[in-house]
Amino acid sequence: MKKKIAIYCRNVDRYIDVEGGETLLETAGRLSPELGFRPVCARVNNKTESLSYAVYQPKQVEFLSKTMASGERVYVRSLCMMLYRAVTRLYPGVSLRFEHSISHGYYGRLEGMDVGEAEIDALRSEMRRMVDQDIPFERCEMLTSDVVDIFSAQGLVDKVMLMRSTGRLYTTFYRLDGICDSYYGALAPSTGLLDVFELHPYKEGFLLMSYDSANPSVPAVPVSQEKMYRAFTDYLAFNRIIGCRNVGELNRCVAGHGESDIINVAEALHEKSIAHISDEITRRYREGGARVVLIAGPSSSGKTTTTKRLAIQLMTNLLKPQMISLDDYFINRELTPRDESGDYDYESLYALDLKQFNADLNAILRGEEVALPTYNFETGRRTYRGNTIRMEEGSILLIEGIHGLNPELTSQIEERQKFRVYVSSLTTLSIDDHNWVPTTDNRLLRRIIRDYKYRGTSAEETIRRWPSVRRGEEKWIFPYQENADAMFNSSLIFELGVMKDEAESVLRGVASDVPEYAEAYRLRKFLSYFLPIPSHPVPSTSLLREFLGGSSFRY
């Protein structure tokens, strides 16, 4: 007779008896009438697990739907493996490569063949067939040496390189309808849950669309992001040239003590990109426009350092940059709008004193001397400390803040006087061909380190607030990114290796009995794929120094 074990289920707020060895999928089946949804994964002791997880000891369990953040990641990863199976069935020998997320979807290519409507229709039909058949995703764990043999036989050379670089004895992978693949997180129980998706031809490849977050019963619809696509494409070409398209190749470089060369080249690319933007601003300025440069981007994209480095380049072009931070125009904290969770919505445009900002901006452009405010983040109030600004011959105004591309911010300024720069950390490094590095993870790790070092904020608190930050970005920042006159990709191909040790140390401070532990654990697992890179070769002018410390700029 099997031993009975009591687990606490947060969904139904009570203890439930399960048999030793019972899987969470079986438990979810018994609780189905009470759950009211079909889960794709579960949180076990605040760690996201596959529903194939077998229970042998008392646990706290929370079943997750596809619409929760962890569930959404599981859903998308599962779609990717289902598409991989469709590719291997229809086009044997063709390699599938996912490169990044864009246009509300996930951009990929089939290397070695053109992708048109006919190929997309065939792949979509094959995926629909698998949904109808409800094929299980089998979670497996074997000696890494044996998994290397399996993946080598399937031609997954990028995964083989990664596994050999991390030195793990055992490797977890999944099997679907006879083919194997690996992902850095759980997959859904079976293909039958993946009934909402779409494929679209896009550029040289395709877009895989998951469900629409506003209406999970229908697929997301692509949006035009031509400038963003070009920014990604330029950096992907750079990665290919330096031989670091994925984490396995980066680890190989680090193991061979070649990280200094990677750092130098990546930093040079940043400097060249900023110089190019400076030259374009200068050209526009000399033609009678571009008196105001607006530098915008989401949280932890590196706007502040980008602005300071841009100012230096503009000075080499014989202009006199003067800088304003939109953060100094925050209204007093108690007046800040709140989001749907009741938290202060610092991402809202109306968290700024728009009336005062526009009055000051117009006065500055008229040539008047203007007293500039300073926002005290500790007290949550604006103060005046005697800082003033006056435009003179050759002056150009740099305004840095997340809302720079929002037309409402500078509606009183004529268009020809404005030049808009969008800064974002567009991470182009992949874990392997089927796992990309999410741009939002890169920014979150930057913010966790910066907030801990310079704002006295724990990783737990930063993680707790991150969903609110992301909602604000979706509402207030991302809709305007294509308004940019120039895009600057602030990511550095080596940065996750440099941040690894410090980020892991801060993340280990998140206690396992809080919900934020799930995200802290996921990020630690993600960072475990990277070999550490020493920070001393990173120059003091590097954008990464804004977060790590040691910058020659003052913040």
N, C-alpha and C positions, 0 to 999 in steps of 0.2 A: 504494500500500500504506500502510495506516494505521500510525502510530508506536506502538510498544509502550511502555507506561509501567508501572513497578513501584510498586504501592501496598502499604502495610503494613496488613494486616487484623488488628486486635486479637482478633477472635473466634477466628481459627484460628492466631494467633501466628506468622504468616509473611508474606513478600512474595508478591504475586500480580501476574501480568502482565495488564494490561487494554489494550484498544485506545483510542487517543486519541479522546475524545468519547463513550466508552461511559458509560451511565448507571449509577448505583449499583443501580437496580432490575435491570438486566441482570446486573451482577456478582453480586448476591444470588441471582439465579436459578441461576447456575452453581455457587454455593457452597451451595445449598440442602441437600444431604445432610449437609454438615459443620456448618451453622449449627444445624439441629435446630429452627428456629422460622421463622415468616414475619415478617420485620421490617416495621415501619411507618415507620421513618425511620433516619437514620444520623448519627453524629457524625464530622465531617470536620475534622481538625486541631482537635479539641475544640470544634467549633461544630455545633449540631444543624441538619441539612439535610434537605430532601425527597429521596426516592429518585430523583427526576427529575434530580438533580444530575449533571452530566456532568463526567467527569474528563479534564483535559488536562495535568496536572502531577502529579508524585509527591505522594502524600498519605498521612496516617494515617487509617484508616477503622475505625469500630466500628459494626456494625449493631445497632439497638435494637429490642427487642420492645415490645409495648404495655404490659407490666407495669413497665417502667422509668419513672422520673419523667418524662423527656422524651417517651418513647413514649406515656405516658398522656395528656399534654397534646395530642399529635398526634391521638390517638384521639378525644378529646373534641371537639376543634375540628372534626374531620372529621365526627363525628356531627352537630354543629351545622349544618354546611353541607348535609349530606344532608337534615336536617329542613327547612332553608330551601327546598331544592328541592322537597320534598314540599308545603310550604305554597303556594309559587308555582303549583304544578300544580293543587292541589285548590281553593285559595281565592284566586284572582287578586285583587290589590288590597289584600289583608290584610297588615299589617305584623307581622313576627315580632320580638319583643324578649326577649332574655335579660337577667335582672336580677341574679342572684347565685346562688351555690351554697348549698344548704340541704338538710337531710334526706338526705344522702348522694347528692344529685342536683343538677340545675341547673334553677332555676325560671325559667320564661318565660311570656309572654302573647302572645296573638294580638289585637292592637289592632283594635278595631272589630267583634269578634264574640265570642259566648260559646263556651266550650269545655266540652263534655261527653263522655260515653262514646262517642257516635257519631262525633264529630270526632276523638277520640283513636284510635279503631279505624281510621278511614280513613287518618290520618297514619301509623300504625304499619304498616298494610298497604302503603302506598306506599313507605315506607322499606324494608320487607322485599323489595319488588319490585326496588328499586335494588341491594340487597345481592346478590340472585340474578343480576342483570344485570352485576355487577362493572364499573360505569362508572368510567372514570379521572377523577381530579382533575387537571386540566391547569394547571400552573403557568405564569403569563404575566407579562410585564413590559412596560409601555408608558409613554409620556409621561403624566405625571399629568393633563395637560389632556384627554387622550383617555379616561383612566379615569374622570375626572369626568363626561364625557358618557355613558359606559356606565352608571355608577351613578345618574346623574340620571334616565336613561330607566327604570331599575328602581325608582325611588322611594326610593333609599337616601340620603336627604338628610343623615343624621347622618355618614355616611362622607364625603360630599362636603365638609361643613363641616370635618371633621378634616383631610382632604387639603389643603384650601385654607389651613388654619392652620399647617401644618408646612413648607410651602414647598419640597417635594422635587420635583426635576425628573422623576424616574421613580418609578413605583409598581408593586409586585408584587401580583398578585391571582391568584385561581383561577377556573377555569371548570369547571362540572359540568353535563353534559347541557343545555347551552345557556344557563345562567344564571351570573352572575359574583358573586363575593364576595371580601372581603379579611379576613385574619386576621394577627395579629402573630406568626406562627410557621408552621412547615411543616404540610402536611396529608399524609394517607396516600396511597399510590399510587392506590388505587381503592376503591370502595364494598364490594367483596367481602370486605375485611378487617374490616368493621364488623358482624359477625354477632351480636354480643352487645350488646343494648341493650333498653330498655323505656321506654314512655311511660305516665304516670299523670295523670289529672285531679288538680289541686291548687289549692285556693282559687279565685282568678279565672282561673287559667291551667293550667299543667301542670308536671310534673317530667320531665325527660329523664334517664334513668338510664344510666350507663355500666356496665362490668362490675364485679363484686364483687372488691375487692382480695384478699380471702381465697380466692376461687375464681373466677378470671378466665373460666371457661366459662359462668357464669351472671350475669344482671344483678344489680346492687346492689338492695337492698330499702329503701324509704323508712323513716325513723324519725321519730317525732313530735318536732317542734321548734316548738311553738306560740309560746313566748315569743320565740324567736329570730326567727321570722317577723314578729311584731309589731314587734320592734326594727328590722328591715330596712324594713318598710312605713312606719314613722314617718319614717325618714330619706329614703326615696324621695319621700315627699310633700314634705318640706322641700326636696329638690333641685329638684322641679318648681316650687315657689313662687319660689325664687331664680333659676330659669332656668339651672341648671347640672346637667343630667342626665348629660352625657358630656364627654369631654375636649375635643371641638371647641367646645362651648359655654363651657367653662372658659377655653380659649385665647382665644376671642373676647373674653371679659371681661378677661383679662389684657392683650391687645393694646389694649383701650380704656382701660387704666389703672384698671380697676374692682376690682382685687384687694383693696384695703384694705376696701372694703365687704363683700366676700365673707368676709374674715378676721374682721371685726367681728361679722357676723351668725352665722357658724359658732361663734365663741367664746361668743357670747351664748347660743346653743342649748346648748352644753356646760354653761354655768353654770346655766341654767334646769333642765336635766335633773338635775344634781347637787343643786340646791336642792330639787327635787321628791322625790328619794330621801331627803334629809335630813329633810324634813317627815314622810315616812312612817315613818322610823326613830324620830323624836321622838314621833309619835303612839303607836307601839307601846311605846316606853319608858315613857311616862306611863300606859299601861294595865297596866304591871307586867311587860312583857317587853323583849326587845331590849337586853339588857345587853352582848351581844357581837355586833359587826358583823364579818362575814367577807367580805373583798374578794378575789375570786379572778379568774383569767383566764389565758390562755396567755401565752407569752413575748412581751415587747415590746408588750403591749396597753395599757400605761400605768397599771398598777395603783397604782404608788407615788404618782404625781401625783394620781390620782383620790382616793386615800386622804387625801392632804394637803388637797385642796380640799374633800372631804367633811367633814373635821375642822373647817375654817373655817365651813362652813355649819351644822354642829351647834352650834358656839359661838354663832352668831347666834340659835340656838334655845335658848340658855341651858343647854346641856349642856357637860360637861368631857371632851372626847375624850382618850384616851390610846392610844398606838399601839405595836403589836408587829409586827415583820417575821418571817415564818416562815423566811426565809433565814438568820436568826441561829441557827436550830435545826438547821442541817445537821450531820450527823455528820462526824467527821474524814474527810478526803478518801480515805485509804487504805481506809476501811471502806464507802465508797459502793458500792451495787450497780452492776453492769455490765449493759449491754444486750447484745443478740444480736451486735452488732459488736465487743464487747469494750471499748467506751467507757464512761466513767462515766455512769451514768443519773441525772442530777441532777433529772430530771422524776419519778422514782419517789417515791411517798409515803414509801418506806422509806429515802430519802436523808435524812429528817428523824429527829431523836431524839424519837420520839413519846412515850416514857415521860417524859422530862424536860419536854417541852412540856405534857403533860397535868397533870403534878405542879405545874408553875408556874401553869398556867391555873386550876386548882382553888384553889390558894393565893391567887391574885389575887382571885378571886371571893368568897373567904371574908373578904376585907379585909386580908390579910396583906401586909406589904412583901416584895417578891420581887426578887432580883438577876437582871437580864436579861443573857443572853450577847450577844456580838458575834462574828459569823463573819468571819474574815480570809480573803478570797478569794485573796490572794497565797500564804499559807502553807497554806491548806486546813484550818485548825483553828479551833475555837471558843475564845474567850477571855472573860474577865470584866474589865470596865474600871470598875467601880463604878456602872454604870447600875442604877437601881432603879425600881420602880413600885409604887404603892399606890392602890387605888380608894377614893374618898371620896364623899360625898353629891353626886349629880349627875354622877358619872363614868360614862363609857361606853367600852368597850374596842373598838378597831379593830384587827383582825388581818389583815394583808395577805400574800398568798402564793398560789401557783398551786393549792394543794390545799384552799382554804377551803371549797369546796362538797362535798368528799368527806366523807360521813357518818362514816367511820372516824376522821377527824382529831379531831373533837369529840364522839365517841360518849358521853363522860361528862357532857356538858352537856345539860340538858333543852331540847327543841325550842323552847319559847316564849321562851327566853332568847336565841335566835339570830336574826339577820337576815342574809341572804346576798345579796351584790351580785356579779353577774358582769360583768366588764369585758372587752370585746373590740372590736377594730378592725374593725367590720363595714362594709367599704368598699362604698358604694352608687353611687359614680361609675363609669360605664361608659366604655370606650374608644369604642364605638359600640354600636348596637343588638344586634349579634351577638357582641360581645367585652366581657366584664365584667372588672373589675379584681379579681383574686383577693385575698381578705383576707390570705392567707398571704404574698403578695408585699409587701403594705404593711408587715406586721410584720417580714418579713425585712430590708427596707431600713432600717427603724428600728433594728433590732438591729445591722446592719452598721455604721451610722454611730456608734451608741452604743459598741459594742465597740471600734471603732477609736479613738475620741476618749478614752474613759475607762477602758478595760480593756487597752489595748495589744495588742488582737487584730486580726490582719489580716482583710481581707474573705475571703481564701482559707480561713482557718481557720474563720471563722463559717459560710461556705457548706458547708464540709466537715462541720461538726457539725450543720447544720440538719436533715438527714433523721432523725438520732437525736432531736433536739428534737421534731420532728413526730410521730414514733412514740410518744414519751412523752406528748404531748398527746392523741393518739387514745386512749391507754390510761388515762391518769390524770386528764385534765381534761374533755374534751368529753363523756364519758358523764354527767357530773354537772351540766352547764350549765343544764338545765331545772329543777334544784332551786332556782334563784335566786328570791328574793323580788323582786328588781329587776335589770334589765339596763341597763348603761350602754354606749352605743356611743361608743368613744373616737376613732373616725376623724374626721378633719377634711377637708373637701372640697378644701381648697387644699394639703394637706401634701405631696403628691407633687411639685407644682411648686416648693415651698420646698426640699424635700430634693434635688431634681434635681441641681444643680451639685455639691453635696458628695458625694452618693452616686456620681455618675459618676466623680468624681476618685478616690475610694477604690476603686471597682471596676476602674478602669484599672490599679491596682497588681497585679491578678491576672495572673500570667504565662500566656502562651498554651500552654505545654507541660505544664500540669497539668489534671486532669479538671475542677476547679472553674471553669476558664475558661468552660466551656459555660454555666453558670448566670450567671456574671458578664456574659458577652456578652448573654445573653437579657435580663437586667435592664437593661443599658444600652440595648438596643434598645427595650425597653418604655418607659423614661424618655424616649427621644427623641421620643415623641409629645407630651410636655408642654412648654409654654413655661415658662421659669424664672420663679419668683416671688421677689422679694426678701424676706429674712427680717425686716428691721427693723420692719415693721408688726405682727409677731407678738408679742403681749404676753408679759411675763416670767412670767406665771402660766399660760401656755398649756401644755397637756399635751405639745405638741410640743417644748417646751424641755427636757423630760426627756432627749431624744435629741440635740437640736441644741446644747444649752448655752444659757447666758444666762438660766437660770431664777432666779426670786426665792426658790424653795424650796431647802432644803439636802437633799442626798441622801447 
